[in-house]
Protein backbone atom coordinates (compact mmCIF):
# COMPACT_ATOMS: atom_id res chain seq x y z
CA UNK A 1 0.00 0.00 0.00
CA UNK A 2 1.28 3.45 -0.89
CA UNK A 3 -0.14 6.96 -1.27
CA UNK A 4 -0.62 6.50 -5.01
CA UNK A 5 -2.79 3.42 -4.45
CA UNK A 6 -4.87 5.29 -1.86
CA UNK A 7 -5.28 8.24 -4.23
CA UNK A 8 -6.30 5.92 -7.08
CA UNK A 9 -8.90 4.26 -4.85
CA UNK A 10 -10.26 7.71 -3.97
CA UNK A 11 -10.33 8.75 -7.62
CA UNK A 12 -12.10 5.51 -8.60
CA UNK A 13 -14.69 5.71 -5.81
CA UNK A 14 -13.52 2.46 -4.24
CA UNK A 15 -13.94 3.62 -0.64
CA UNK A 16 -17.53 3.05 0.45
CA UNK A 17 -16.79 3.83 4.08
CA UNK A 18 -14.24 5.71 6.11
CA UNK A 19 -13.22 2.41 7.72
CA UNK A 20 -11.78 1.10 4.44
CA UNK A 21 -9.89 4.36 3.92
CA UNK A 22 -8.57 4.22 7.48
CA UNK A 23 -7.51 0.56 7.08
CA UNK A 24 -5.45 1.48 4.03
CA UNK A 25 -3.83 4.41 5.83
CA UNK A 26 -2.95 2.19 8.80
CA UNK A 27 -1.53 -0.42 6.42
CA UNK A 28 0.54 2.31 4.75
CA UNK A 29 1.89 3.35 8.17
CA UNK A 30 2.61 -0.27 9.15
CA UNK A 31 4.45 -0.91 5.88
CA UNK A 32 6.57 2.21 6.30
CA UNK A 33 7.53 1.22 9.86
CA UNK A 34 8.27 -2.37 8.79
CA UNK A 35 10.40 -1.21 5.86
CA UNK A 36 12.24 1.67 7.58
CA UNK A 37 12.23 0.47 11.19
CA UNK A 38 10.35 1.84 14.16
CA UNK A 39 13.43 3.63 15.50
CA UNK A 40 14.29 5.36 12.20
CA UNK A 41 13.41 8.98 11.47
CA UNK A 42 10.74 7.80 9.03
CA UNK A 43 9.38 5.28 11.55
CA UNK A 44 9.07 7.97 14.22
CA UNK A 45 7.45 10.40 11.74
CA UNK A 46 4.96 7.74 10.64
CA UNK A 47 4.09 6.92 14.24
CA UNK A 48 3.56 10.63 14.91
CA UNK A 49 1.32 10.89 11.85
CA UNK A 50 -0.65 7.82 12.92
CA UNK A 51 -1.13 9.28 16.40
CA UNK A 52 -2.24 12.57 14.87
CA UNK A 53 -4.77 10.79 12.66
CA UNK A 54 -6.22 8.56 15.38
CA UNK A 55 -6.05 10.86 18.41
CA UNK A 56 -6.69 14.29 16.92
CA UNK A 57 -8.26 14.19 13.46
CA UNK A 58 -10.56 11.22 13.86
CA UNK A 59 -12.25 12.52 17.04
CA UNK A 60 -12.76 15.95 15.45
CA UNK A 61 -14.50 14.43 12.42
CA UNK A 62 -16.14 11.45 14.13
CA UNK A 63 -19.70 12.68 13.64
CA UNK A 64 -19.13 13.04 9.89
CA UNK A 65 -17.40 9.67 9.73
CA UNK A 66 -20.38 8.11 11.53
CA UNK A 67 -22.73 9.40 8.83
CA UNK A 68 -20.84 7.34 6.25
CA UNK A 69 -20.36 4.32 8.48
CA UNK A 70 -24.08 4.15 9.29
CA UNK A 71 -25.27 4.11 5.67
CA UNK A 72 -27.30 1.10 4.64
CA UNK A 73 -26.33 -0.91 1.58
CA UNK A 74 -29.02 0.85 -0.46
CA UNK A 75 -27.56 4.22 0.60
CA UNK A 76 -24.07 3.26 -0.52
CA UNK A 77 -24.33 4.55 -4.03
CA UNK A 78 -22.20 6.66 -6.31
CA UNK A 79 -23.43 9.95 -4.86
CA UNK A 80 -22.53 8.95 -1.31
CA UNK A 81 -19.20 7.57 -2.46
CA UNK A 82 -18.50 10.92 -4.11
CA UNK A 83 -19.52 12.69 -0.88
CA UNK A 84 -17.04 10.58 1.10
CA UNK A 85 -14.33 11.33 -1.43
CA UNK A 86 -15.16 15.05 -1.22
CA UNK A 87 -15.00 14.91 2.60
CA UNK A 88 -11.58 13.21 2.53
CA UNK A 89 -10.25 15.69 -0.03
CA UNK A 90 -11.51 18.66 2.02
CA UNK A 91 -9.99 17.14 5.16
CA UNK A 92 -6.66 16.73 3.40
CA UNK A 93 -6.83 20.26 1.98
CA UNK A 94 -7.67 21.80 5.35
CA UNK A 95 -4.93 19.98 7.20
CA UNK A 96 -2.36 20.71 4.51
CA UNK A 97 -3.32 24.37 4.36
CA UNK A 98 -2.99 24.64 8.12
CA UNK A 99 0.47 23.14 7.82
CA UNK A 100 -0.22 20.55 10.49
CA UNK A 101 0.93 17.53 8.47
CA UNK A 102 2.80 19.01 5.50
CA UNK A 103 6.29 18.53 6.97
CA UNK A 104 5.59 14.97 8.13
CA UNK A 105 4.20 13.94 4.74
CA UNK A 106 7.13 15.58 2.96
CA UNK A 107 9.60 13.64 5.10
CA UNK A 108 7.76 10.35 4.58
CA UNK A 109 7.42 10.75 0.81
CA UNK A 110 10.76 12.26 -0.08
CA UNK A 111 13.14 10.88 2.52
KOLKOLVEX-628471 format. One record per atom (N, C-alpha, C): x, y, z; atom name. Coordinates in Angstrom, 1 decimal. Layout:
N
node east X, north Y, up Z, a CA
...
END
This chain:
111
node east 0.9, north -1.2, up 0.0, a N
node east 0.0, north 0.0, up 0.0, a CA
node east 0.9, north 1.2, up 0.0, a C
node east 0.6, north 2.2, up -0.9, a N
node east 1.3, north 3.5, up -0.9, a CA
node east 0.3, north 4.6, up -1.2, a C
node east 0.8, north 5.8, up -1.1, a N
node east -0.1, north 7.0, up -1.3, a CA
node east -0.8, north 7.0, up -2.7, a C
node east -0.1, north 6.5, up -3.7, a N
node east -0.6, north 6.5, up -5.0, a CA
node east -1.8, north 5.5, up -5.1, a C
node east -1.7, north 4.4, up -4.5, a N
node east -2.8, north 3.4, up -4.4, a CA
node east -4.0, north 4.0, up -3.7, a C
node east -3.8, north 4.7, up -2.6, a N
node east -4.9, north 5.3, up -1.9, a CA
node east -5.5, north 6.4, up -2.7, a C
node east -4.7, north 7.2, up -3.4, a N
node east -5.3, north 8.2, up -4.2, a CA
node east -6.1, north 7.6, up -5.4, a C
node east -5.6, north 6.6, up -6.0, a N
node east -6.3, north 5.9, up -7.1, a CA
node east -7.6, north 5.4, up -6.6, a C
node east -7.6, north 4.8, up -5.4, a N
node east -8.9, north 4.3, up -4.9, a CA
node east -9.9, north 5.4, up -4.6, a C
node east -9.4, north 6.6, up -4.1, a N
node east -10.3, north 7.7, up -4.0, a CA
node east -10.8, north 8.2, up -5.3, a C
node east -9.9, north 8.3, up -6.3, a N
node east -10.3, north 8.7, up -7.6, a CA
node east -11.3, north 7.8, up -8.3, a C
node east -11.2, north 6.5, up -8.0, a N
node east -12.1, north 5.5, up -8.6, a CA
node east -13.3, north 5.2, up -7.8, a C
node east -13.5, north 5.9, up -6.7, a N
node east -14.7, north 5.7, up -5.8, a CA
node east -14.7, north 4.3, up -5.1, a C
node east -13.6, north 3.8, up -4.8, a N
node east -13.5, north 2.5, up -4.2, a CA
node east -13.7, north 2.4, up -2.7, a C
node east -13.7, north 3.6, up -2.1, a N
node east -13.9, north 3.6, up -0.6, a CA
node east -15.4, north 3.9, up -0.4, a C
node east -16.1, north 2.9, up 0.1, a N
node east -17.5, north 3.1, up 0.4, a CA
node east -17.8, north 3.4, up 1.9, a C
node east -16.7, north 3.4, up 2.7, a N
node east -16.8, north 3.8, up 4.1, a CA
node east -15.4, north 4.4, up 4.5, a C
node east -15.5, north 5.2, up 5.5, a N
node east -14.2, north 5.7, up 6.1, a CA
node east -13.4, north 4.6, up 6.6, a C
node east -14.0, north 3.5, up 7.2, a N
node east -13.2, north 2.4, up 7.7, a CA
node east -12.2, north 1.8, up 6.7, a C
node east -12.7, north 1.7, up 5.5, a N
node east -11.8, north 1.1, up 4.4, a CA
node east -10.6, north 2.1, up 4.2, a C
node east -10.9, north 3.3, up 4.1, a N
node east -9.9, north 4.4, up 3.9, a CA
node east -8.9, north 4.3, up 5.1, a C
node east -9.4, north 4.3, up 6.3, a N
node east -8.6, north 4.2, up 7.5, a CA
node east -7.7, north 3.0, up 7.5, a C
node east -8.3, north 1.8, up 7.1, a N
node east -7.5, north 0.6, up 7.1, a CA
node east -6.3, north 0.7, up 6.1, a C
node east -6.5, north 1.3, up 5.0, a N
node east -5.4, north 1.5, up 4.0, a CA
node east -4.4, north 2.4, up 4.6, a C
node east -4.8, north 3.5, up 5.2, a N
node east -3.8, north 4.4, up 5.8, a CA
node east -3.0, north 3.7, up 6.9, a C
node east -3.7, north 2.9, up 7.7, a N
node east -2.9, north 2.2, up 8.8, a CA
node east -2.0, north 1.2, up 8.2, a C
node east -2.4, north 0.5, up 7.1, a N
node east -1.5, north -0.4, up 6.4, a CA
node east -0.3, north 0.3, up 5.8, a C
node east -0.6, north 1.5, up 5.3, a N
node east 0.5, north 2.3, up 4.8, a CA
node east 1.5, north 2.6, up 5.9, a C
node east 1.0, north 3.0, up 7.0, a N
node east 1.9, north 3.3, up 8.2, a CA
node east 2.7, north 2.1, up 8.6, a C
node east 2.0, north 1.0, up 8.7, a N
node east 2.6, north -0.3, up 9.1, a CA
node east 3.7, north -0.7, up 8.2, a C
node east 3.4, north -0.6, up 6.9, a N
node east 4.5, north -0.9, up 5.9, a CA
node east 5.7, north 0.0, up 6.0, a C
node east 5.4, north 1.3, up 6.2, a N
node east 6.6, north 2.2, up 6.3, a CA
node east 7.4, north 1.9, up 7.5, a C
node east 6.8, north 1.6, up 8.6, a N
node east 7.5, north 1.2, up 9.9, a CA
node east 8.3, north -0.1, up 9.7, a C
node east 7.6, north -1.1, up 9.0, a N
node east 8.3, north -2.4, up 8.8, a CA
node east 9.5, north -2.2, up 7.9, a C
node east 9.3, north -1.4, up 6.8, a N
node east 10.4, north -1.2, up 5.9, a CA
node east 11.6, north -0.4, up 6.4, a C
node east 11.2, north 0.7, up 7.1, a N
node east 12.2, north 1.7, up 7.6, a CA
node east 12.7, north 1.4, up 9.0, a C
node east 11.9, north 0.7, up 9.8, a N
node east 12.2, north 0.5, up 11.2, a CA
node east 11.6, north 1.5, up 12.1, a C
node east 11.1, north 1.0, up 13.2, a N
node east 10.4, north 1.8, up 14.2, a CA
node east 11.2, north 2.9, up 14.8, a C
node east 12.5, north 2.7, up 14.9, a N
node east 13.4, north 3.6, up 15.5, a CA
node east 14.1, north 4.6, up 14.5, a C
node east 13.7, north 4.5, up 13.2, a N
node east 14.3, north 5.4, up 12.2, a CA
node east 13.5, north 6.7, up 12.2, a C
node east 14.1, north 7.7, up 11.6, a N
node east 13.4, north 9.0, up 11.5, a CA
node east 12.0, north 8.8, up 10.8, a C
node east 12.0, north 8.0, up 9.7, a N
node east 10.7, north 7.8, up 9.0, a CA
node east 9.8, north 7.1, up 9.9, a C
node east 10.2, north 6.0, up 10.6, a N
node east 9.4, north 5.3, up 11.6, a CA
node east 8.8, north 6.2, up 12.6, a C
node east 9.6, north 7.0, up 13.2, a N
node east 9.1, north 8.0, up 14.2, a CA
node east 8.1, north 9.0, up 13.6, a C
node east 8.4, north 9.5, up 12.4, a N
node east 7.5, north 10.4, up 11.7, a CA
node east 6.1, north 9.7, up 11.4, a C
node east 6.2, north 8.5, up 11.0, a N
node east 5.0, north 7.7, up 10.6, a CA
node east 4.1, north 7.5, up 11.9, a C
node east 4.8, north 7.2, up 13.0, a N
node east 4.1, north 6.9, up 14.2, a CA
node east 3.4, north 8.2, up 14.7, a C
node east 4.1, north 9.3, up 14.5, a N
node east 3.6, north 10.6, up 14.9, a CA
node east 2.3, north 11.0, up 14.0, a C
node east 2.4, north 10.7, up 12.8, a N
node east 1.3, north 10.9, up 11.8, a CA
node east 0.1, north 10.0, up 12.2, a C
node east 0.4, north 8.7, up 12.5, a N
node east -0.7, north 7.8, up 12.9, a CA
node east -1.3, north 8.3, up 14.2, a C
node east -0.6, north 8.7, up 15.2, a N
node east -1.1, north 9.3, up 16.4, a CA
node east -2.0, north 10.5, up 16.1, a C
node east -1.5, north 11.4, up 15.2, a N
node east -2.2, north 12.6, up 14.9, a CA
node east -3.6, north 12.2, up 14.2, a C
node east -3.5, north 11.2, up 13.3, a N
node east -4.8, north 10.8, up 12.7, a CA
node east -5.8, north 10.2, up 13.7, a C
node east -5.3, north 9.3, up 14.5, a N
node east -6.2, north 8.6, up 15.4, a CA
node east -6.6, north 9.4, up 16.6, a C
node east -5.7, north 10.2, up 17.2, a N
node east -6.0, north 10.9, up 18.4, a CA
node east -6.6, north 12.3, up 18.2, a C
node east -6.3, north 12.9, up 17.1, a N
node east -6.7, north 14.3, up 16.9, a CA
node east -7.7, north 14.4, up 15.8, a C
node east -7.3, north 14.0, up 14.6, a N
node east -8.3, north 14.2, up 13.5, a CA
node east -9.5, north 13.4, up 13.6, a C
node east -9.4, north 12.1, up 13.8, a N
node east -10.6, north 11.2, up 13.9, a CA
node east -11.6, north 11.7, up 14.9, a C
node east -11.2, north 12.0, up 16.1, a N
node east -12.3, north 12.5, up 17.0, a CA
node east -12.9, north 13.8, up 16.6, a C
node east -12.2, north 14.7, up 15.9, a N
node east -12.8, north 15.9, up 15.4, a CA
node east -13.8, north 15.7, up 14.4, a C
node east -13.6, north 14.7, up 13.5, a N
node east -14.5, north 14.4, up 12.4, a CA
node east -15.4, north 13.2, up 12.6, a C
node east -15.4, north 12.7, up 13.9, a N
node east -16.1, north 11.5, up 14.1, a CA
node east -17.6, north 11.5, up 13.7, a C
node east -18.3, north 12.6, up 14.0, a N
node east -19.7, north 12.7, up 13.6, a CA
node east -19.9, north 12.6, up 12.1, a C
node east -19.0, north 13.2, up 11.3, a N
node east -19.1, north 13.0, up 9.9, a CA
node east -18.8, north 11.6, up 9.4, a C
node east -17.8, north 11.1, up 10.0, a N
node east -17.4, north 9.7, up 9.7, a CA
node east -18.6, north 8.7, up 10.0, a C
node east -19.2, north 9.0, up 11.1, a N
node east -20.4, north 8.1, up 11.5, a CA
node east -21.5, north 8.2, up 10.5, a C
node east -21.7, north 9.3, up 9.9, a N
node east -22.7, north 9.4, up 8.8, a CA
node east -22.5, north 8.4, up 7.7, a C
node east -21.2, north 8.3, up 7.3, a N
node east -20.8, north 7.3, up 6.2, a CA
node east -20.9, north 5.9, up 6.7, a C
node east -20.4, north 5.7, up 8.0, a N
node east -20.4, north 4.3, up 8.5, a CA
node east -21.7, north 3.8, up 8.7, a C
node east -22.7, north 4.6, up 9.0, a N
node east -24.1, north 4.2, up 9.3, a CA
node east -25.0, north 4.0, up 8.1, a C
node east -24.5, north 4.2, up 6.9, a N
node east -25.3, north 4.1, up 5.7, a CA
node east -25.7, north 2.6, up 5.5, a C
node east -26.9, north 2.4, up 5.0, a N
node east -27.3, north 1.1, up 4.6, a CA
node east -26.7, north 0.8, up 3.3, a C
node east -26.8, north -0.5, up 2.9, a N
node east -26.3, north -0.9, up 1.6, a CA
node east -27.0, north -0.2, up 0.4, a C
node east -28.3, north 0.1, up 0.6, a N
node east -29.0, north 0.9, up -0.5, a CA
node east -28.6, north 2.3, up -0.5, a C
node east -28.1, north 2.8, up 0.6, a N
node east -27.6, north 4.2, up 0.6, a CA
node east -26.2, north 4.3, up 0.0, a C
node east -25.5, north 3.2, up 0.0, a N
node east -24.1, north 3.3, up -0.5, a CA
node east -24.1, north 3.3, up -2.0, a C
node east -24.3, north 4.4, up -2.6, a N
node east -24.3, north 4.6, up -4.0, a CA
node east -23.2, north 5.5, up -4.5, a C
node east -23.2, north 5.8, up -5.7, a N
node east -22.2, north 6.7, up -6.3, a CA
node east -22.2, north 8.1, up -5.7, a C
node east -23.4, north 8.6, up -5.4, a N
node east -23.4, north 10.0, up -4.9, a CA
node east -22.8, north 10.0, up -3.5, a C
node east -23.1, north 9.0, up -2.7, a N
node east -22.5, north 8.9, up -1.3, a CA
node east -21.0, north 8.7, up -1.4, a C
node east -20.6, north 7.8, up -2.3, a N
node east -19.2, north 7.6, up -2.5, a CA
node east -18.5, north 8.9, up -2.8, a C
node east -19.1, north 9.6, up -3.7, a N
node east -18.5, north 10.9, up -4.1, a CA
node east -18.5, north 11.9, up -2.9, a C
node east -19.5, north 11.8, up -2.1, a N
node east -19.5, north 12.7, up -0.9, a CA
node east -18.4, north 12.3, up 0.1, a C
node east -18.1, north 11.0, up 0.2, a N
node east -17.0, north 10.6, up 1.1, a CA
node east -15.7, north 11.0, up 0.5, a C
node east -15.6, north 10.9, up -0.8, a N
node east -14.3, north 11.3, up -1.4, a CA
node east -14.1, north 12.8, up -1.2, a C
node east -15.2, north 13.6, up -1.4, a N
node east -15.2, north 15.1, up -1.2, a CA
node east -14.8, north 15.4, up 0.2, a C
node east -15.3, north 14.7, up 1.2, a N
node east -15.0, north 14.9, up 2.6, a CA
node east -13.5, north 14.7, up 2.8, a C
node east -13.0, north 13.5, up 2.3, a N
node east -11.6, north 13.2, up 2.5, a CA
node east -10.7, north 14.2, up 1.9, a C
node east -11.0, north 14.7, up 0.7, a N
node east -10.3, north 15.7, up 0.0, a CA
node east -10.3, north 17.0, up 0.7, a C
node east -11.4, north 17.4, up 1.2, a N
node east -11.5, north 18.7, up 2.0, a CA
node east -10.7, north 18.5, up 3.3, a C
node east -10.8, north 17.4, up 3.9, a N
node east -10.0, north 17.1, up 5.2, a CA
node east -8.5, north 17.3, up 4.9, a C
node east -8.1, north 16.6, up 3.8, a N
node east -6.7, north 16.7, up 3.4, a CA
node east -6.3, north 18.2, up 3.1, a C
node east -7.1, north 18.9, up 2.3, a N
node east -6.8, north 20.3, up 2.0, a CA
node east -6.7, north 21.2, up 3.2, a C
node east -7.7, north 21.0, up 4.1, a N
node east -7.7, north 21.8, up 5.4, a CA
node east -6.4, north 21.6, up 6.2, a C
node east -6.1, north 20.3, up 6.4, a N
node east -4.9, north 20.0, up 7.2, a CA
node east -3.6, north 20.4, up 6.5, a C
node east -3.6, north 20.3, up 5.2, a N
node east -2.4, north 20.7, up 4.5, a CA
node east -2.2, north 22.2, up 4.6, a C
node east -3.4, north 22.9, up 4.3, a N
node east -3.3, north 24.4, up 4.4, a CA
node east -2.9, north 24.9, up 5.7, a C
node east -3.4, north 24.2, up 6.8, a N
node east -3.0, north 24.6, up 8.1, a CA
node east -1.6, north 24.3, up 8.5, a C
node east -0.9, north 23.5, up 7.6, a N
node east 0.5, north 23.1, up 7.8, a CA
node east 0.7, north 22.1, up 8.9, a C
node east -0.3, north 21.5, up 9.4, a N
node east -0.2, north 20.5, up 10.5, a CA
node east 0.4, north 19.2, up 10.1, a C
node east 0.3, north 18.8, up 8.8, a N
node east 0.9, north 17.5, up 8.5, a CA
node east 1.9, north 17.6, up 7.3, a C
node east 2.0, north 18.8, up 6.7, a N
node east 2.8, north 19.0, up 5.5, a CA
node east 4.2, north 18.5, up 5.7, a C
node east 4.9, north 18.9, up 6.8, a N
node east 6.3, north 18.5, up 7.0, a CA
node east 6.4, north 17.0, up 7.2, a C
node east 5.5, north 16.4, up 7.9, a N
node east 5.6, north 15.0, up 8.1, a CA
node east 5.4, north 14.2, up 6.8, a C
node east 4.4, north 14.6, up 6.0, a N
node east 4.2, north 13.9, up 4.7, a CA
node east 5.4, north 14.1, up 3.8, a C
node east 6.0, north 15.3, up 3.8, a N
node east 7.1, north 15.6, up 3.0, a CA
node east 8.3, north 14.6, up 3.3, a C
node east 8.5, north 14.5, up 4.6, a N
node east 9.6, north 13.6, up 5.1, a CA
node east 9.3, north 12.2, up 4.7, a C
node east 8.1, north 11.7, up 4.9, a N
node east 7.8, north 10.3, up 4.6, a CA
node east 7.9, north 10.1, up 3.1, a C
node east 7.4, north 11.0, up 2.3, a N
node east 7.4, north 10.8, up 0.8, a CA
node east 8.8, north 10.9, up 0.2, a C
node east 9.5, north 11.9, up 0.6, a N
node east 10.8, north 12.3, up -0.1, a CA
node east 12.0, north 11.8, up 0.6, a C
node east 11.9, north 11.4, up 1.8, a N
node east 13.1, north 10.9, up 2.5, a CA
node east 13.0, north 9.4, up 2.8, a C
END
